[in-house]
Amino acid sequence: MPSTTPNAHSDQAPRTHRKVVLASRPAGIPQAEHFRIVESPIPELQDGQFLVRNDFLSVDPAMRGWVNAAANYSDPVPIEGVMRSFTAGVVVASRHAGYSEGDAVMGMLGWQEYAVSDGSDIRRKVVETDLPLSLSLGVLGLNGVTAYFALTEMGEPRSGETVVVSTAAGAVGSAVGQIAAILGCRTIGITGGADKVRICTEEFGYDLAVDYKDAGFAESLALACAGGVDVYYDNTAGRISDTVLPLINKRARIVVCGTASIANWEPWPTGPRVERHLLVKAARMQGFLVWDFEHRYEEAVAKLAPWVRSGRLKYREEILDGLESAPDAIAGLYRGDNLGKRIIRLAH
């Protein structure tokens, strides 16, 4: 039964909390100076609401687009608004029939220590209690669900085909490569630096990995993909993708999941054109938005969780401690500071 606590101020929650707000609008990658930490009261609970103590905050490349003024698939975070992000936490007080104290939840509750919700911004109750709660933000969250649906629904990999993945050591890319291998594909990872190349092959099971920072990148990739590329999972756009496109096979499928290499879309960047490659190979290029698969979220988690438990789907987490680490966290992703899913852990 839900708690009948008349307000948010149970013994488990303070009267005030801290949150990260957007202080100014960035042009391109948001830096630490675009955010500030403020303290504010925790609102009183009304009927149909509950209070979540956020234990983990997500840091994702997509957050760059959420704060920029340029056209995106969602409205930009307003100035002085709480930074939008997925969080994982525990219900500590409730006046909502569907949520009880102690429920673990994951949702879009933002960079803040506590959040009042009516359930509309909750993505799911986390029922995988044998696994770390933080995974609901990574391999069992947005990253894993993105990897699963973008690869299987748009990439349509078939056993024996060659799948190439950019940002192959990242939270999404590492899952893509492993899922492709589970489906019987040959996997080629593209990543930056010798350490990440090693991680791709030794930890995430890629058949081969290529360093895009190496002077011989194009030649190494062509050699690794001597039989051509059947599926390209693109997280970067730019020069990396320009190098992959000439290698695609007839009827290849290209999934556009991110554009991490493009720091700013104004002015519009120029470069090699894709049309001829798509035309003469009868290939398909399609963009992926995870929001289009919200209604099938549990379907993906039901596939991913057993693979995690069995060790077939491995993951890495990079934990940053404290709300103070949040303002620079997005910029750090684009600097390549992280190895694995970047998460902020809050101490209460």
C-alpha positions in Angstrom: 0.0 0.0 0.0 1.2 3.5 -0.7 2.2 5.7 2.2 -0.4 8.2 3.5 2.4 10.6 4.4 0.8 14.1 4.0 3.9 15.7 2.6 7.3 15.0 1.2 9.1 15.6 4.5 9.4 12.1 5.9 12.3 11.0 8.0 14.0 9.9 4.8 14.0 13.2 3.1 15.2 16.7 4.0 13.2 19.9 3.4 15.6 21.2 0.8 17.8 19.7 -1.8 20.3 20.6 -4.5 19.9 20.5 -8.3 21.8 21.5 -11.4 20.2 24.1 -13.6 21.1 25.4 -17.0 22.7 28.8 -16.4 23.3 29.9 -20.0 22.7 28.5 -23.5 25.7 26.8 -25.1 26.6 26.8 -28.8 27.8 23.3 -29.3 29.1 21.1 -26.5 28.0 22.3 -23.0 30.8 23.1 -20.6 30.9 23.4 -16.9 30.3 27.1 -16.9 26.9 26.6 -18.6 25.5 25.0 -15.4 25.2 25.9 -11.7 24.2 24.1 -8.6 21.3 25.6 -6.6 19.4 24.7 -3.4 15.7 24.8 -3.3 12.8 23.5 -1.2 11.3 20.0 -1.9 7.7 20.6 -2.8 4.9 19.2 -0.6 3.3 16.0 -2.0 -0.2 16.3 -3.4 -2.6 13.4 -4.0 -1.3 11.4 -7.0 2.3 12.3 -6.4 5.3 10.6 -4.9 8.9 11.5 -3.9 11.9 9.9 -5.4 15.4 10.0 -3.9 17.7 10.0 -6.9 20.7 7.7 -6.3 22.2 7.7 -9.8 22.1 10.4 -12.6 22.8 9.5 -16.2 25.2 11.3 -18.5 24.5 10.8 -22.2 25.8 12.3 -25.5 22.2 13.2 -26.4 22.2 15.7 -23.6 24.2 18.1 -25.8 21.2 18.4 -28.1 18.8 18.9 -25.1 20.5 22.2 -24.1 21.2 23.7 -27.5 18.9 26.1 -29.2 19.3 24.3 -32.6 16.3 22.3 -33.8 16.2 18.9 -32.1 13.7 16.1 -31.4 12.7 17.7 -28.1 12.3 21.2 -26.7 15.5 22.7 -25.2 16.0 22.7 -21.5 14.9 26.3 -20.4 17.4 28.6 -18.8 17.3 28.1 -15.0 15.5 24.8 -15.6 16.8 21.6 -14.0 19.1 19.7 -16.4 17.1 17.0 -18.1 18.5 13.5 -17.6 17.5 10.0 -16.8 17.8 9.0 -13.1 17.5 5.9 -11.0 16.3 6.0 -7.4 13.9 4.9 -4.7 10.5 6.1 -3.7 10.7 7.5 -0.2 7.2 8.9 0.2 4.0 8.4 -1.8 0.5 9.6 -2.2 0.1 7.7 -5.5 -1.8 4.4 -5.7 0.7 2.9 -8.2 3.9 3.6 -6.3 4.9 2.6 -2.8 7.8 3.5 -0.6 10.8 1.3 -1.4 9.9 1.0 -5.2 13.0 1.4 -7.4 12.3 3.5 -10.4 14.0 4.9 -13.5 12.8 8.0 -15.3 13.4 11.5 -16.7 13.7 13.2 -13.3 16.8 15.4 -14.0 20.0 16.3 -12.3 18.7 16.8 -8.8 18.9 15.0 -5.5 15.1 14.5 -5.1 12.2 14.7 -7.5 8.4 14.9 -7.1 6.6 12.9 -9.7 3.1 11.9 -10.8 4.4 8.9 -12.7 4.3 10.5 -16.2 8.1 11.0 -16.2 8.8 7.5 -14.9 10.0 5.1 -17.6 9.8 1.9 -15.6 9.8 0.3 -12.2 13.1 -1.5 -11.9 12.3 -5.2 -11.1 15.8 -6.7 -11.7 16.7 -6.5 -8.0 19.5 -9.0 -8.4 21.4 -6.6 -10.6 22.8 -3.1 -9.7 20.3 -0.3 -9.9 22.7 1.7 -11.9 22.4 -0.7 -14.8 18.9 0.7 -15.4 20.7 3.8 -16.8 23.1 1.9 -18.9 23.0 -1.6 -20.4 19.4 -2.2 -19.1 18.4 1.4 -19.8 18.6 4.0 -22.6 21.9 2.7 -23.9 21.1 -1.0 -24.0 17.6 -0.4 -25.4 19.0 1.9 -28.0 21.6 -0.7 -29.0 19.1 -3.5 -29.1 16.3 -1.9 -31.2 18.5 0.2 -33.5 20.6 -2.9 -34.4 17.8 -5.5 -34.6 15.0 -3.4 -36.1 16.9 -1.1 -38.4 20.2 -2.9 -38.9 18.5 -6.2 -39.4 21.7 -8.2 -39.0 21.9 -11.8 -40.3 24.2 -14.5 -39.1 27.5 -14.4 -40.9 27.3 -10.7 -41.9 29.9 -8.1 -41.0 28.7 -5.4 -38.5 30.9 -2.3 -38.1 30.3 0.0 -35.0 31.7 3.4 -34.3 32.4 4.5 -30.7 32.7 0.8 -30.2 33.9 1.0 -26.6 31.2 3.3 -25.5 28.0 2.5 -23.5 25.9 2.0 -26.7 28.6 0.8 -29.1 29.9 -1.9 -26.7 26.4 -3.3 -26.4 25.8 -3.2 -30.1 28.9 -5.3 -30.8 28.1 -7.9 -28.3 24.5 -8.2 -29.4 25.6 -8.6 -33.0 28.0 -11.3 -32.0 25.2 -13.1 -30.1 23.3 -13.0 -33.3 26.1 -14.7 -35.2 27.7 -11.7 -36.9 31.4 -10.8 -37.4 32.0 -7.6 -35.6 34.5 -4.7 -36.3 34.8 -1.9 -33.8 36.0 1.6 -34.4 37.4 3.5 -31.4 40.0 5.9 -30.3 43.3 4.9 -28.7 45.2 1.7 -28.0 43.5 1.1 -24.6 40.0 1.2 -26.1 41.1 -1.0 -29.0 42.2 -3.6 -26.5 39.0 -3.2 -24.4 36.9 -3.8 -27.6 38.5 -7.1 -28.4 39.4 -8.4 -24.9 36.3 -7.3 -22.9 33.6 -6.8 -25.5 34.5 -9.6 -27.8 34.8 -7.7 -31.1 36.6 -9.8 -33.8 38.7 -6.8 -34.7 39.0 -3.2 -33.6 40.5 -0.2 -35.4 41.9 3.0 -34.0 40.5 6.0 -35.9 43.2 8.2 -34.4 45.9 6.1 -36.1 47.4 7.6 -39.3 46.7 4.4 -41.2 43.1 4.2 -40.1 41.6 4.0 -43.6 43.9 1.2 -44.7 43.4 -0.7 -41.5 39.7 -0.5 -41.7 39.7 -1.6 -45.4 41.8 -4.6 -44.5 39.5 -5.5 -41.5 36.5 -5.2 -43.8 37.9 -7.0 -46.8 34.6 -8.7 -47.4 32.7 -5.5 -47.2 30.3 -4.0 -44.6 26.7 -5.3 -44.3 25.6 -3.2 -41.3 27.2 0.1 -40.1 26.0 1.3 -36.7 27.0 5.0 -36.9 27.4 6.9 -33.6 29.8 9.6 -35.0 29.1 10.9 -38.5 32.0 12.9 -40.0 35.3 11.6 -41.1 34.8 8.1 -39.5 31.6 7.5 -41.4 33.2 8.9 -44.6 35.8 6.2 -44.3 33.2 3.4 -43.8 30.8 4.3 -46.6 33.0 3.2 -49.6 33.3 -0.2 -48.0 29.5 -1.0 -47.8 28.2 -4.1 -49.5 25.1 -4.2 -51.8 21.9 -3.7 -49.7 23.9 -2.6 -46.7 22.0 -1.1 -43.8 23.3 2.1 -42.1 21.9 3.0 -38.8 22.5 6.7 -37.8 22.3 6.7 -34.0 24.6 9.7 -33.2 26.7 12.5 -34.6 29.3 12.7 -31.8 32.1 14.0 -34.1 30.2 17.1 -35.1 30.8 19.8 -32.5 28.4 22.3 -34.0 25.7 22.1 -36.7 25.8 25.8 -37.4 27.1 26.5 -40.0 26.1 23.2 -41.6 29.2 21.0 -42.0 30.3 19.9 -45.5 32.1 16.8 -46.7 31.8 13.8 -48.9 28.3 13.0 -50.1 26.6 9.8 -49.3 24.1 9.6 -52.2 26.2 7.7 -54.7 27.2 5.0 -52.2 23.6 4.4 -51.3 22.4 4.5 -54.9 24.9 2.1 -56.5 24.8 -0.4 -53.6 21.0 -0.1 -53.2 21.8 0.6 -49.5 19.6 2.0 -46.8 20.5 4.8 -44.3 18.0 5.4 -41.5 18.0 7.5 -38.3 17.1 6.1 -35.0 15.3 7.7 -32.1 14.7 5.6 -29.0 11.5 7.4 -28.2 9.9 5.7 -31.2 10.3 2.4 -29.2 9.1 3.6 -25.8 6.1 1.2 -25.9 8.5 -1.7 -26.3 11.0 -0.9 -23.6 10.2 -3.9 -21.5 10.7 -6.2 -24.5 14.3 -5.1 -24.9 15.1 -5.3 -21.1 13.6 -8.8 -21.1 16.2 -9.8 -23.7 19.1 -7.9 -22.3 18.9 -8.8 -18.6 19.4 -12.6 -19.1 22.4 -11.9 -21.3 23.9 -9.7 -18.5 23.2 -12.4 -15.9 24.8 -15.1 -18.0 27.9 -12.9 -18.8 27.2 -12.8 -22.6 26.6 -9.1 -22.4 29.3 -7.3 -20.5 29.4 -3.7 -19.5 31.6 -1.0 -18.0 30.5 1.8 -15.7 32.4 5.0 -15.0 31.1 6.4 -11.7 31.5 10.1 -10.8 30.7 11.0 -7.2 28.6 13.8 -6.1 26.4 16.5 -7.7 29.5 18.7 -8.0 30.8 16.4 -10.8 27.8 17.0 -13.0 28.5 20.4 -14.7 31.6 19.1 -16.5 30.3 15.6 -17.1 28.8 16.1 -20.6 31.9 17.9 -21.9 34.0 15.0 -20.6 32.1 12.6 -22.7 33.1 14.6 -25.8 36.7 14.8 -24.7 36.7 11.0 -24.5 37.5 11.0 -20.8 35.2 8.1 -20.0 35.5 4.3 -20.4 32.1 2.9 -20.3 28.7 4.3 -19.2 29.2 7.6 -17.3 27.0 7.8 -14.2 26.9 10.3 -11.3 26.4 8.7 -7.9 24.7 10.8 -5.2 25.4 10.3 -1.5 22.5 10.9 0.8 
